Amino acid sequence: MQNRRDFIKQATIGGGLLMAGGFPFQALAGATETRLTILHTNDVHSRLDPFPMDGSKYQGLGGVAARASAIEKIRSQEEHVLLLDAGDIFQGTPYFNLYKGEPEIKAMSMMQYDATTMGNHDFDAGIEGFALQLPHANFPILIANYDFNNTPLEGKTQPYKIFKKGNLKIGVFGLGIQLHGLVPTEAYGQTKYMDPIEKAKEYSELLKKKKNCDFVICLSHLGFQYNGNKVSDCIIAQETEYIDLIIGGHTHTFLDTPTIIKNKKGIDVIVNQMGWAGVRLGKLDYVFDSKKNVKLSNAQTVILTKQTIG
C-alpha cells in the first residue's frame, strides 16, 4: 500500500535547532525553477514552553521561542515559504486552562502562520470558546467537512484558501475528524460532520481543475493510519486524484521521513506528520520547473531544542 524511501541522515546543530532526517529526492537544477518550502506543525497542545529539564524523553525540546527562531532562520534562507498547522492547537498545559487559547493563537499569529485546520481538542472550550480567540488570529481556519451554520463559528472559517508564491498558486483545504463520540456534544453543538473523503474529492478537484492551482495541500486532523476502515490520511491519499501533499495530525505520529501513497491515478501523494507537543517542525522543499512540474527535492525534520549558551 505504501513505500518508504531510504534517507540520508543529516545533523546540523546551531541557533537552538537540530536539522535531522535529510531526505533528498532530486538534485536542484536550472535557474528557471521555482522553489517552495512548506513548514508544518500539528498537535502542539498548548506547549508554549519547552519541556522541563527533568530527565524525561522530551526534556528541553519544543517551545515557541525555539520554533520561532527556526522559522525565522528558514525564511531568511528561502524566498517562498508556507507555514501550516494541522490542528489541536489547544489543551495540554496550564496555559490553556487559564487563558483558553489566547496565548496559543497570539503566538501563531506572531510566527505568521499562513493557515491551520481544527482538531478535536480545539473544541475543548466549546465552539464559543474557539470563536472568542479568533480576533487574535491573523491566519484563516480551513475546514471543509464541518458545517458551522447556526453556531458561533458560522462564517468564521472557510473550506480552502489559495496562496500565491511567486508564479505559483497553492491551494490548501482542511479536514476534521468525526466529533461524535470524541468530543462532548455540548462542546460542538450543532456542528454537522460531512464525509471527509467526499469533501477531499470535491475541494481537491475544485482547486486543481477549476482554480488552476499548481499544488494542492490537505491539512488533515483525521489521523495517519488505523487498523480497519476508519478514514485516515493514507485512505484520503488513496481515494483521491488531485492532492499533492497531506499534512496530518491527531495520531501524534512521528514520521522521520514522509510516507508516499499512490492515489487513484497511481501518482505519488506525500503524507507527513510531526508527532505532537511542538518538539518538531516539518520542512518540505519542492521544486517546480518552468512547466510547473513539481518534485520533492528534500524533506527534513527540524528538532526544536532549547538554546544553550556556550
C-alpha positions as CSV (number, residue, x, y, z in Angstrom):
1,M,0.0,0.0,0.0
2,Q,2.8,2.4,0.8
3,N,6.5,2.5,0.4
4,R,9.1,4.3,2.5
5,R,12.2,5.6,0.8
6,D,15.7,5.5,2.2
7,F,17.0,8.7,3.6
8,I,20.3,10.3,4.3
9,K,20.6,11.5,7.9
10,Q,21.9,15.0,8.4
11,A,22.6,16.7,11.7
12,T,23.3,20.4,12.0
13,I,23.2,21.9,15.4
14,G,23.1,25.6,15.9
15,G,20.9,28.5,16.8
16,G,18.9,26.3,19.1
17,L,17.7,23.8,16.5
18,L,18.7,20.4,15.1
19,M,18.1,19.5,11.4
20,A,17.6,15.8,11.2
21,G,16.3,13.2,8.7
22,G,17.5,14.9,5.5
23,F,15.6,13.3,2.6
24,P,17.0,14.4,-0.8
25,F,14.8,13.3,-3.7
26,Q,16.2,15.2,-6.6
27,A,19.2,17.4,-7.3
28,L,18.3,21.0,-7.9
29,A,18.8,22.2,-11.5
30,G,18.3,25.3,-13.6
31,A,17.5,28.9,-12.8
32,T,14.0,28.6,-14.4
33,E,12.8,26.6,-11.4
34,T,10.8,27.9,-8.5
35,R,11.4,26.6,-5.0
36,L,8.7,26.3,-2.4
37,T,9.3,25.5,1.2
38,I,6.5,24.1,3.4
39,L,6.9,24.3,7.2
40,H,4.3,22.5,9.3
41,T,3.3,21.5,12.8
42,N,0.4,19.6,14.4
43,D,-0.9,18.7,17.8
44,V,1.1,21.4,19.6
45,H,-1.4,21.1,22.5
46,S,-0.7,24.5,24.2
47,R,3.0,23.6,24.7
48,L,4.3,27.2,24.7
49,D,7.4,26.4,26.8
50,P,10.0,23.7,26.2
51,F,9.7,20.5,28.2
52,P,11.5,20.9,31.6
53,M,15.0,19.5,32.1
54,D,13.8,16.7,34.3
55,G,15.3,13.6,32.6
56,S,12.1,12.9,30.6
57,K,12.0,11.8,27.0
58,Y,11.4,15.3,25.6
59,Q,13.4,17.4,28.1
60,G,14.5,20.7,26.6
61,L,12.5,20.2,23.4
62,G,9.8,22.3,21.9
63,G,8.5,25.8,22.9
64,V,7.5,28.7,20.8
65,A,10.9,30.5,21.2
66,A,12.8,27.7,19.5
67,R,10.1,27.3,16.9
68,A,10.0,31.0,16.1
69,S,13.8,31.1,15.8
70,A,13.9,28.1,13.4
71,I,11.1,29.6,11.3
72,E,12.8,33.0,11.1
73,K,16.1,31.3,10.0
74,I,14.4,29.3,7.3
75,R,12.5,32.3,6.0
76,S,15.8,34.2,5.7
77,Q,17.2,31.4,3.5
78,E,14.1,30.7,1.3
79,E,12.1,33.1,-0.8
80,H,8.8,31.2,-0.9
81,V,7.6,29.7,2.4
82,L,4.3,28.4,3.7
83,L,3.8,27.8,7.4
84,L,0.8,25.5,8.2
85,D,-0.7,23.6,11.1
86,A,-2.9,20.5,11.3
87,G,-4.9,21.2,14.4
88,D,-5.1,20.5,18.1
89,I,-3.7,23.9,19.0
90,F,-5.3,23.8,22.4
91,Q,-5.2,21.7,25.6
92,G,-2.3,20.1,27.4
93,T,-0.7,22.7,29.7
94,P,-2.0,25.2,32.3
95,Y,-1.8,28.0,29.6
96,F,-5.0,26.6,28.1
97,N,-6.6,26.0,31.5
98,L,-6.0,29.6,32.5
99,Y,-6.3,31.6,29.2
100,K,-8.5,29.3,27.0
101,G,-6.3,29.5,23.9
102,E,-5.4,33.2,23.7
103,P,-1.6,32.9,24.1
104,E,-1.5,29.9,21.6
105,I,-3.3,31.9,18.9
106,K,-1.3,35.0,19.5
107,A,1.9,33.0,19.3
108,M,0.9,31.5,16.0
109,S,0.0,35.0,14.7
110,M,3.4,36.4,15.8
111,M,5.1,33.5,13.9
112,Q,3.0,34.4,10.9
113,Y,1.3,31.1,10.3
114,D,-0.5,31.0,6.9
115,A,-3.3,28.6,7.9
116,T,-4.5,25.9,10.3
117,T,-7.3,23.4,10.5
118,M,-9.2,22.4,13.6
119,G,-8.6,19.4,15.8
120,N,-11.0,17.8,18.3
121,H,-9.2,19.5,21.2
122,D,-9.8,22.9,19.6
123,F,-13.4,22.4,20.8
124,D,-12.4,21.9,24.5
125,A,-13.6,25.4,25.4
126,G,-16.7,24.9,23.2
127,I,-17.5,26.5,19.9
128,E,-18.0,29.7,21.7
129,G,-14.5,29.5,23.3
130,F,-12.8,28.9,20.0
131,A,-14.7,31.7,18.4
132,L,-13.7,34.1,21.1
133,Q,-10.0,33.6,20.2
134,L,-10.4,34.2,16.5
135,P,-9.9,38.0,16.8
136,H,-6.3,37.2,17.8
137,A,-5.7,35.1,14.7
138,N,-4.2,36.8,11.6
139,F,-4.5,33.5,9.7
140,P,-7.5,31.5,8.4
141,I,-9.1,28.4,9.9
142,L,-9.6,26.0,7.0
143,I,-12.1,23.2,7.5
144,A,-14.1,21.7,4.5
145,N,-16.1,19.0,6.2
146,Y,-17.6,20.8,9.3
147,D,-20.8,22.8,8.7
148,F,-21.0,25.5,11.3
149,N,-24.3,27.0,10.3
150,N,-26.3,28.2,13.3
151,T,-23.2,28.1,15.6
152,P,-20.9,30.8,16.9
153,L,-18.4,29.8,14.2
154,E,-20.8,30.4,11.3
155,G,-19.0,32.5,8.7
156,K,-15.7,32.5,10.7
157,T,-14.0,29.5,9.0
158,Q,-13.5,28.7,5.3
159,P,-13.1,25.4,3.4
160,Y,-9.9,26.4,1.5
161,K,-7.6,29.2,0.6
162,I,-5.3,29.8,-2.4
163,F,-1.8,31.2,-1.7
164,K,0.3,32.9,-4.4
165,K,4.1,32.3,-4.1
166,G,6.0,33.8,-6.9
167,N,4.4,32.3,-10.1
168,L,2.8,29.5,-8.2
169,K,-0.8,29.0,-7.0
170,I,-1.0,26.8,-3.9
171,G,-4.5,25.5,-2.8
172,V,-4.9,24.5,0.8
173,F,-8.0,22.9,2.3
174,G,-8.8,21.4,5.7
175,L,-10.4,18.2,7.0
176,G,-11.5,17.4,10.6
177,I,-12.2,14.2,12.4
178,Q,-15.6,12.8,13.4
179,L,-16.6,14.7,16.6
180,H,-19.4,12.5,17.8
181,G,-18.1,10.1,20.5
182,L,-14.8,12.0,20.7
183,V,-15.9,15.5,21.8
184,P,-18.8,16.2,24.2
185,T,-22.0,17.1,22.3
186,E,-22.3,20.4,24.2
187,A,-18.8,21.4,23.0
188,Y,-19.6,21.1,19.3
189,G,-23.3,21.9,19.5
190,Q,-25.0,22.0,16.1
191,T,-21.8,21.4,14.1
192,K,-22.5,19.0,11.2
193,Y,-19.8,16.5,10.2
194,M,-19.6,15.7,6.5
195,D,-17.8,12.8,4.8
196,P,-14.1,13.7,4.6
197,I,-13.5,11.5,1.5
198,E,-16.2,13.2,-0.5
199,K,-15.1,16.7,0.6
200,A,-11.5,15.9,-0.2
201,K,-12.5,14.8,-3.7
202,E,-14.7,17.9,-4.1
203,Y,-12.2,20.5,-3.0
204,S,-9.0,19.0,-4.4
205,E,-10.7,18.8,-7.8
206,L,-12.0,22.4,-7.4
207,L,-8.6,23.7,-6.6
208,K,-6.6,21.8,-9.2
209,K,-9.1,21.8,-12.1
210,K,-11.2,24.9,-11.7
211,K,-9.0,27.2,-9.7
212,N,-5.9,26.0,-11.7
213,C,-3.7,25.6,-8.6
214,D,-0.2,24.2,-9.3
215,F,-0.2,22.3,-6.0
216,V,-2.9,21.1,-3.6
217,I,-2.3,20.6,0.1
218,C,-4.8,18.9,2.5
219,L,-4.5,19.9,6.2
220,S,-5.9,16.9,7.9
221,H,-6.8,16.1,11.5
222,L,-8.1,12.6,10.6
223,G,-5.0,10.7,11.8
224,F,-2.2,9.0,9.9
225,Q,-3.4,5.3,9.7
226,Y,-5.7,2.9,11.5
227,N,-6.4,-0.8,11.6
228,G,-9.8,-1.3,9.9
229,N,-11.7,1.1,7.7
230,K,-11.6,4.3,9.8
231,V,-10.8,7.2,7.5
232,S,-7.2,8.3,7.7
233,D,-4.7,10.4,5.8
234,C,-3.5,7.2,4.0
235,I,-7.1,6.5,2.9
236,I,-7.6,10.1,1.8
237,A,-4.5,9.8,-0.3
238,Q,-5.6,6.5,-1.9
239,E,-9.1,7.6,-2.7
240,T,-8.5,11.0,-4.3
241,E,-6.8,12.2,-7.5
242,Y,-5.7,15.8,-7.1
243,I,-4.0,16.1,-3.7
244,D,-0.2,16.5,-3.8
245,L,0.5,16.7,-0.1
246,I,-1.3,15.7,3.1
247,I,-0.1,17.4,6.3
248,G,-1.6,15.3,9.1
249,G,-2.3,15.3,12.8
250,H,-4.4,13.7,15.6
251,T,-2.5,10.4,15.9
252,H,0.7,12.1,17.2
253,T,2.7,10.1,14.7
254,F,6.4,10.9,14.4
255,L,7.3,10.3,10.8
256,D,11.1,10.6,10.4
257,T,10.6,10.6,6.7
258,P,7.4,11.3,4.7
259,T,5.2,8.4,3.6
260,I,4.4,8.0,-0.1
261,I,1.0,6.7,-1.1
262,K,-0.3,6.1,-4.6
263,N,-3.5,7.9,-5.4
264,K,-6.4,6.7,-7.7
265,K,-4.3,7.6,-10.7
266,G,-1.2,5.9,-9.5
267,I,0.6,9.2,-8.7
268,D,2.6,9.7,-5.5
269,V,1.0,11.6,-2.7
270,I,3.3,12.7,0.2
271,V,1.9,12.3,3.7
272,N,3.8,13.8,6.7
273,Q,3.2,14.3,10.4
274,M,5.3,15.7,13.2
275,G,4.2,13.9,16.3
276,W,3.0,16.2,19.0
277,A,3.8,19.0,21.5
278,G,5.8,21.1,19.0
279,V,9.0,19.3,19.5
280,R,9.5,19.0,15.7
281,L,8.9,21.3,12.7
282,G,8.4,19.6,9.4
283,K,10.3,21.1,6.4
284,L,9.5,20.1,2.8
285,D,11.3,21.6,-0.1
286,Y,9.6,21.4,-3.5
287,V,11.0,22.4,-6.9
288,F,8.7,23.4,-9.8
289,D,10.2,23.5,-13.3
290,S,9.2,26.1,-16.0
291,K,6.2,23.9,-16.9
292,K,5.1,23.7,-13.3
293,N,6.0,20.0,-13.0
294,V,6.8,19.5,-9.3
295,K,9.3,17.3,-7.4
296,L,10.0,17.0,-3.7
297,S,13.7,17.8,-3.5
298,N,14.3,17.5,0.2
299,A,12.5,16.7,3.4
300,Q,13.8,17.4,6.9
301,T,12.6,17.1,10.5
302,V,13.7,20.2,12.4
303,I,14.0,19.1,16.0
304,L,13.3,22.2,18.2
305,T,15.6,22.4,21.1
306,K,16.2,24.9,23.9
307,Q,19.0,27.3,23.1
308,T,22.0,26.9,25.3
309,I,24.9,29.3,26.0
310,G,28.5,28.2,25.2
